[in-house]
């Protein structure tokens, strides 16, 4: 060998195994490199180029499976091992492949449901307990008018936010006709609602809406086996709607300026009540429910002339149709509703920008020892009585947002002087660029996500901004545009470094985030308080006609 030459790598060692059955003969394989699928494919090739899924492999009394794709060595095969092969019929091979694919899909579906639950739980936790912000949006509970609502304990709020997020996800799946997965997600949302104080959720129509959505999934899946439980759920839904909307929706009409926004909901409810009555043999009750549903369905058929008038005014087709359905085709009321919705969007956009600026400013002040953000309301209170913002923020941060202790620190001349010296010393330290939040926040769209829970009546919805979001506000501009704390921002830039030193242990113990799933949940928040009442009742209309026809046929026979 010439000097300096690298010796050629030795070829990988191969071993012989014996295959009997569908194909018989010795095979040279690399036990550490070959996998079960590779062995199956080779036996299938030698057995006459049959489909690999038709080949079954048995070793040591065990069926060798492709998933997980382990090496032959890991599967226990050694040199001279004997493997039994069998050849299934073509139909059986396809059936086995279909069963394997179905099992894999079910496993993937179950794993996705777990991810959904954990992501919703994580988001609701962070956005309820004052944790240090990790996104540039908030998840807040709002009523139908867009006002934030706070009721119940922190645990109630967490559970309610979680339930609303899962319910919203299920509604997206229903719109995509994915009823099986939607039903599973609805069941998780129901479980989350069960964690709330029952007296609190009695005041919202989100829960009866959930019951209605569950039965609608039963119906679209043609699951007649759940008739009994469907009837019970529909009874709960009607009782819940009467409690929140009032008898015959009188309270809802009053608060909605006499609009018929909930008409589509009752079309679906009465249709499903009629179907359950039909299958239970209650013919007259079924006819009454279906006839009432048909009457309401006809009220939702928008005249072309009215649509044309609104669209000529510059409104798009979807918005025009929705406004006309909710106002009984009254042009003036429809225009008023469209203008009201437009004003709400403009106001929400401004609120989103303000919320984002506040979050970015909060990020500048760093974490408390318990990984919380500085309480901005308490900070405003302290600055309103004359304290410098950067000093007040640091006092709150050090004292875990205890306003009394922060005030004691600020009013003690000696402690105040020490605090200022501490902050001044940080200014001289080199910045690591974390002052305005981590790099994760930069470049993301501004969103203020809100769960809508509307007392008397309540709109089941999760509000957030839609696709037309404002661009992300630059971190410097976020504070400078307020004209506040501009001269002292540098003092807070290194807070992240200091807080990491003080709370690194607790930070390391935090669970890993499923950012992809969390973003999926957050990005599906509609920001539309009336979205749940805007139902395309085309499927309902067809079903009403179908069951009324069945009733007529039964009567004539």
C-alpha positions in Angstrom: 0.0 0.0 0.0 1.3 3.4 -0.9 2.3 5.6 2.0 -0.5 8.0 3.1 -3.2 6.0 1.4 -6.4 5.5 3.5 -7.3 1.8 3.6 -10.6 1.0 1.9 -13.5 0.4 4.3 -14.4 -3.2 4.8 -17.7 -4.2 3.3 -20.5 -4.6 5.9 -20.7 -8.1 7.3 -23.6 -10.2 6.0 -25.3 -13.2 7.6 -27.5 -15.9 6.2 -31.0 -16.5 7.3 -33.4 -19.2 6.0 -36.9 -18.4 4.7 -39.5 -21.1 4.3 -43.1 -21.0 3.2 -44.4 -18.7 0.3 -40.8 -18.6 -0.8 -38.1 -20.8 0.4 -34.4 -20.4 0.3 -31.4 -18.7 2.0 -31.0 -15.0 2.1 -27.8 -13.0 2.8 -28.8 -9.9 4.8 -27.1 -7.3 7.0 -28.9 -7.9 10.3 -28.0 -4.5 11.7 -29.0 -2.6 8.5 -32.0 -4.5 7.1 -35.4 -3.7 8.5 -38.5 -5.8 8.5 -40.1 -3.9 5.6 -36.9 -4.5 3.6 -37.0 -8.2 4.3 -40.7 -8.4 3.4 -40.1 -6.5 0.1 -37.3 -8.9 -0.8 -39.3 -12.0 -0.1 -42.2 -10.5 -2.1 -39.9 -10.0 -5.0 -38.5 -13.5 -4.9 -42.1 -14.9 -4.5 -43.0 -13.6 -7.9 -43.1 -9.8 -7.5 -46.2 -9.9 -5.4 -47.4 -6.9 -3.4 -45.3 -6.7 -0.1 -48.4 -6.3 2.0 -49.5 -9.8 1.0 -46.4 -11.3 2.6 -46.6 -12.3 6.2 -43.4 -13.0 8.2 -43.2 -15.0 11.4 -40.1 -15.6 13.6 -39.9 -17.3 16.9 -43.7 -17.5 17.2 -44.1 -13.7 16.7 -45.5 -11.8 13.7 -42.9 -9.4 12.4 -44.5 -6.0 11.9 -43.3 -3.0 9.8 -44.2 -0.4 12.5 -42.0 0.5 14.2 -39.4 -0.2 11.5 -36.8 -2.0 13.6 -33.7 -3.7 12.2 -33.7 -7.5 11.9 -31.2 -7.6 14.7 -33.4 -5.6 17.0 -36.3 -8.0 16.0 -34.1 -10.9 17.4 -32.9 -12.5 14.2 -29.4 -14.0 14.2 -27.3 -15.9 11.8 -29.1 -19.0 10.4 -32.4 -17.8 11.8 -35.5 -19.4 10.3 -38.3 -17.1 9.1 -41.7 -18.4 8.1 -43.4 -16.6 5.2 -46.9 -16.9 4.0 -48.8 -15.4 1.0 -52.2 -13.9 1.5 -54.8 -13.7 -1.3 -54.9 -10.4 -3.1 -58.1 -9.3 -1.4 -56.8 -10.4 2.0 -53.6 -8.5 1.3 -55.5 -5.3 0.6 -57.6 -5.9 3.6 -54.5 -6.2 5.8 -53.0 -3.1 4.3 -56.3 -1.2 4.8 -56.5 -2.4 8.4 -52.9 -1.3 9.0 -53.5 2.1 7.4 -56.7 2.5 9.5 -54.9 1.7 12.7 -52.1 4.1 11.8 -54.6 6.8 11.0 -56.5 6.2 14.3 -53.2 6.4 16.3 -52.3 9.6 14.5 -55.8 11.0 15.2 -55.5 10.1 18.9 -52.1 11.7 19.2 -53.4 14.9 17.5 -56.3 15.0 20.0 -53.8 14.8 22.9 -51.8 17.7 21.3 -54.9 19.8 20.9 -55.9 19.3 24.6 -52.4 20.1 25.9 -52.0 23.1 23.6 -55.4 24.6 24.7 -54.5 23.9 28.3 -51.1 25.5 28.0 -52.5 28.6 26.2 -55.3 29.0 28.8 -52.9 28.6 31.6 -50.4 31.2 30.4 -53.1 33.7 29.5 -55.0 33.4 32.8 -52.3 33.4 35.6 -50.3 36.4 34.6 -47.4 34.4 33.2 -44.6 36.3 31.4 -45.9 36.9 27.9 -44.5 34.5 25.2 -46.7 35.8 22.4 -47.7 39.3 21.2 -51.4 38.6 21.8 -53.7 38.0 24.8 -56.5 35.5 25.2 -59.4 37.4 26.9 -63.0 36.7 27.6 -65.4 39.1 26.0 -69.1 39.6 25.8 -71.0 40.2 22.6 -70.3 43.9 22.6 -66.6 43.3 22.9 -66.2 44.2 26.5 -63.9 42.1 28.6 -65.6 40.0 31.3 -64.1 38.5 34.4 -66.2 36.1 36.5 -65.4 33.1 38.7 -62.1 32.0 39.9 -58.8 31.8 38.0 -59.5 28.0 37.5 -62.9 28.8 36.1 -61.4 31.3 33.6 -58.7 28.8 32.5 -61.3 26.0 32.0 -63.7 28.4 30.1 -60.9 29.6 27.8 -59.8 26.1 27.1 -63.4 25.0 26.4 -64.0 27.9 24.0 -60.8 27.3 22.1 -61.6 23.6 21.6 -65.2 24.4 20.7 -63.9 26.9 18.1 -61.6 24.2 16.7 -64.5 21.8 16.4 -66.6 24.4 14.5 -63.8 24.8 12.0 -63.8 21.1 11.5 -67.6 21.0 11.0 -67.4 23.7 8.3 -64.9 21.4 6.6 -67.4 18.5 6.9 -64.9 16.6 9.1 -67.6 15.5 11.5 -65.8 12.5 13.1 -62.9 14.5 14.3 -65.1 17.4 15.2 -67.2 15.2 17.4 -64.1 14.0 19.3 -62.9 17.7 19.8 -66.5 18.6 20.9 -66.3 15.9 23.6 -63.0 17.4 24.8 -64.6 20.9 24.9 -67.5 19.4 26.9 -65.0 18.0 29.4 -63.3 21.4 29.7 -66.7 23.1 30.3 -67.4 20.5 33.1 -64.4 21.9 35.0 -66.2 25.3 35.3 -68.5 26.2 38.1 -72.0 25.0 36.8 -73.7 28.2 38.1 -71.4 30.3 36.0 -71.8 28.5 32.7 -75.6 28.4 33.2 -75.5 32.1 32.2 -73.9 31.5 28.8 -75.2 30.0 25.6 -71.9 28.5 24.7 -72.8 25.2 26.4 -76.2 24.7 24.7 -74.5 25.6 21.4 -72.0 22.8 22.2 -74.8 20.3 22.8 -76.4 21.3 19.5 -73.2 20.9 17.6 -72.6 17.4 19.1 -76.1 16.2 17.9 -75.5 17.8 14.5 -72.4 15.7 14.2 -74.4 12.6 15.2 -76.9 13.5 12.4 -74.3 14.1 9.7 -72.6 10.9 10.6 -76.0 9.1 10.4 -75.4 7.6 13.8 -78.9 6.4 14.7 -77.5 4.4 17.6 -77.2 7.6 19.6 -80.9 8.6 19.3 -81.5 8.4 23.1 -78.5 10.5 24.1 -79.3 12.9 21.2 -82.7 13.5 22.6 -81.3 14.3 26.0 -78.7 16.6 24.6 -81.3 18.5 22.6 -83.4 19.0 25.7 -80.4 20.5 27.5 -79.7 22.7 24.5 -83.3 24.1 24.4 -83.3 24.6 28.1 -80.0 26.4 27.9 -81.1 28.7 25.0 -84.3 29.6 26.9 -82.3 30.4 30.0 -79.9 32.7 28.1 -82.1 34.0 25.3 -85.4 34.1 27.1 -88.7 32.5 26.3 -89.2 32.6 22.5 -85.8 34.6 22.3 -87.5 37.7 23.7 -84.4 38.7 25.7 -82.1 38.0 22.7 -84.3 40.1 20.4 -84.3 43.0 22.9 -80.5 43.0 23.2 -80.1 42.5 19.4 -82.2 45.5 18.5 -85.0 43.2 17.3 -82.7 41.3 14.9 -83.2 37.6 14.1 -79.5 36.6 14.4 -80.4 33.3 16.1 -82.9 32.1 13.5 -80.6 29.6 11.9 -79.8 28.1 15.3 -83.4 27.2 15.8 -83.8 25.8 12.3 -81.1 23.3 13.2 -82.5 22.7 16.7 -86.1 22.0 15.5 -84.9 19.9 12.6 -82.9 17.6 15.0 -85.8 17.5 17.4 -88.1 16.4 14.6 -85.6 13.7 13.4 -85.3 12.3 17.0 -89.1 12.3 17.3 -89.5 10.6 13.9 -87.2 7.7 14.8 -88.9 7.4 18.2 -92.3 7.0 16.6 -93.7 10.3 17.7 -95.2 11.3 14.3 -97.2 14.4 15.3 -94.3 15.8 17.3 -91.9 15.2 14.4 -94.3 16.9 12.0 -94.7 20.0 14.3 -91.0 20.4 14.8 -90.1 19.9 11.1 -92.9 22.3 10.0 -91.7 24.9 12.4 -88.1 24.4 11.2 -89.3 24.7 7.6 -91.0 28.0 8.3 -87.9 29.4 9.8 -85.8 28.1 7.0 -88.0 30.0 4.5 -87.4 33.2 6.4 -83.6 32.8 5.8 -84.0 32.7 2.0 -82.6 36.1 1.0 -84.3 37.8 -2.0 -82.0 38.5 -4.9 -83.3 42.1 -5.2 -82.2 42.9 -1.6 -78.8 41.3 -2.2 -78.3 43.4 -5.3 -79.2 46.6 -3.5 -76.6 46.0 -0.7 -73.9 44.9 -3.1 -74.4 48.0 -5.2 -73.7 50.0 -2.1 -70.2 48.3 -2.0 -70.8 45.5 0.5 -69.5 42.0 -0.4 -71.8 39.1 -1.0 -71.2 37.2 2.2 -71.6 40.2 4.5 -74.7 41.4 2.6 -76.4 38.0 2.8 -75.6 37.6 6.5 -77.0 41.0 7.4 -80.2 40.5 5.4 -80.8 37.1 7.1 -80.3 38.6 10.5 -82.6 41.5 10.0 -85.4 39.9 8.1 -84.4 41.5 4.7 -84.8 45.0 6.1 -82.4 47.1 4.0 -82.1 49.9 6.5 -81.5 47.6 9.4 -79.0 45.6 7.3 -77.0 48.7 6.5 -77.0 49.7 10.1 -75.7 46.2 11.1 -73.0 46.3 8.5 -71.9 49.8 9.6 -71.8 48.6 13.2 -69.7 45.6 12.3 -67.3 47.8 10.4 -66.9 50.1 13.3 -66.3 47.2 15.6 -63.5 45.9 13.3 -61.8 49.4 13.3 -62.1 49.6 17.1 -60.7 46.1 17.5 -57.8 46.9 15.2 -56.9 49.9 17.4 -57.3 47.8 20.5 -55.1 45.1 19.1 -52.3 47.6 18.4 -52.6 49.0 21.9 -52.5 45.6 23.4 -49.5 44.6 21.4 -47.7 47.8 22.5 -48.5 47.0 26.1 -47.3 43.4 25.8 -44.0 44.5 24.2 -43.5 47.1 26.9 -44.3 44.4 29.5 -41.6 42.2 28.0 -39.1 45.0 28.5 -39.6 44.9 32.3 -38.7 41.2 32.5 -40.0 38.3 34.7 -40.8 38.2 38.3 -39.1 35.5 40.4 -42.3 33.3 39.7 -42.0 33.8 36.0 -44.8 36.4 35.8 -45.0 39.5 33.8 -45.1 43.0 35.5 -48.8 43.8 36.2 -49.4 46.8 33.9 -52.5 48.0 35.8 -50.6 48.2 39.0 -47.7 49.9 37.1 -50.1 52.5 35.9 -51.4 53.1 39.4 -47.9 53.7 40.7 -46.9 56.0 37.8 -50.1 58.0 38.2 -48.9 59.1 41.7 -45.6 60.3 40.4 -43.1 57.5 40.4 -40.8 56.9 37.4 -42.1 54.1 35.3 -38.8 52.2 35.2 -38.4 52.3 39.0 -42.0 51.3 39.6 -41.8 48.4 37.2 -38.6 47.1 38.8 -40.2 47.4 42.3 -43.2 45.4 41.2 -41.0 42.8 39.4 -38.9 42.3 42.5 -41.9 42.0 44.8 -44.0 39.6 42.6 -46.5 42.4 41.7 -47.3 43.1 45.3 -48.3 46.8 45.0 -48.0 47.5 48.8 -44.4 46.1 49.0 -43.5 47.9 45.8 -44.8 51.2 47.3 -42.9 50.6 50.5 -39.7 50.1 48.5 -40.3 53.3 46.4 -41.1 55.5 49.3 -38.1 54.4 51.4 -35.3 56.8 50.4 -32.5 54.4 51.1 -34.1 51.5 49.3 -35.1 53.7 46.4 -31.5 54.9 46.1 -30.2 51.3 46.1 -32.8 50.4 43.5 -31.7 53.3 41.2 -28.0 52.4 41.6 -28.8 48.8 40.7 -30.6 49.8 37.5 -27.8 52.3 36.6 -25.2 49.5 36.9 -27.2 47.4 34.5 -27.2 50.2 31.9 -23.5 49.9 31.7 -23.6 46.2 31.0 -23.6 45.0 27.3 -27.0 44.2 26.0 -27.8 40.7 24.7 -30.7 42.0 22.6 -33.5 40.5 24.7 -34.9 43.7 26.1 -38.1 43.8 24.0 -38.9 40.1 24.1 -37.3 37.1 22.6 -36.7 36.7 18.9 -39.8 34.5 18.7 -42.0 37.6 19.0 -40.4 39.5 16.2 -42.0 39.4 12.8 -45.2 37.8 14.1 -48.6 39.4 13.4 -50.4 41.3 16.1 -53.3 39.4 17.5 -55.6 39.9 20.4 -57.5 36.7 20.8 -60.6 36.7 22.9 -63.1 34.1 24.0 -66.6 35.4 23.7 -68.8 34.5 26.6 -71.9 36.7 26.5 -74.2 36.9 29.5 -77.8 37.2 28.5 -77.5 36.4 25.6 -74.1 34.9 25.0 -72.4 34.4 21.7 -70.3 31.2 21.6 -67.2 32.4 19.9 -63.5 33.0 20.3 -62.5 36.4 19.0 -59.2 37.3 17.4 -58.2 39.3 14.4 -58.8 37.7 11.0 -56.5 37.5 8.0 -56.4 41.3 7.6 -54.2 41.9 10.5 -52.1 45.0 11.1 -48.3 44.5 10.6 -46.2 43.8 13.6 -45.2 47.0 15.4 -41.5 47.6 15.8 -40.4 47.1 19.4 -39.0 50.6 19.7 -42.1 52.2 18.1 -44.3 50.2 20.5 -43.1 52.3 23.4 -42.1 55.5 21.7 -45.5 56.0 20.1 -46.9 56.3 23.7 -44.4 58.9 24.6 -43.7 57.1 27.8 -40.6 55.6 29.3 -38.6 56.4 26.2 -35.6 57.7 28.2 -35.5 54.7 30.5 -36.0 51.8 28.1 -32.3 51.1 28.1 -32.5 50.5 31.8 -34.9 47.6 31.3 -33.1 46.1 28.2 -31.0 43.8 30.4 -33.9 42.7 32.6 -34.2 39.4 30.7 -30.6 38.6 31.6 -31.1 39.4 35.3 -34.3 37.5 35.5 -32.8 34.4 33.8 -30.2 34.4 36.5 -32.7 34.7 39.3 -35.3 32.2 37.9 -33.4 29.9 35.6 -34.3 26.9 37.7 -38.0 27.4 37.5 -37.7 28.3 33.8 -35.9 25.0 33.0 -38.7 23.1 34.7 -41.4 24.5 32.5 -42.9 22.0 30.0 -42.0 22.1 26.4 -44.5 24.1 24.3 -46.2 22.7 21.2 -45.8 25.9 19.3 -47.3 24.6 16.1 -50.5 23.4 17.7 -50.8 26.5 19.8 -50.5 28.7 16.7 -53.1 26.6 15.0 -55.5 27.2 17.8 -54.8 30.9 18.0 -54.9 31.6 14.3 -58.4 30.0 14.0 -60.0 32.6 16.4 -62.4 34.4 14.2 -62.9 37.8 15.9 -66.6 37.7 14.8 -69.1 37.7 17.6 -71.9 36.7 15.3 -70.1 33.9 13.5 -71.9 31.1 15.3 -75.3 32.5 14.2 -74.1 32.7 10.6 -75.0 29.2 9.6 -75.5 28.1 5.9 -78.7 26.1 6.4 -78.5 24.4 3.0 -78.1 20.9 4.5 -80.8 21.7 7.0 -83.2 22.6 4.2 -82.6 19.4 2.4 -83.0 17.3 5.5 -86.3 19.1 6.4 -87.7 18.3 3.0 -86.5 14.7 3.2 -88.1 13.9 6.6 -91.4 15.8 5.8 -91.6 13.6 2.7 -91.0 10.5 4.8 -93.9 11.6 7.1 -96.2 12.2 4.2 -95.3 8.8 2.7 -96.0 7.1 6.0 -99.3 8.9 6.4 -100.5 8.0 2.9 -99.6 4.3 3.3 
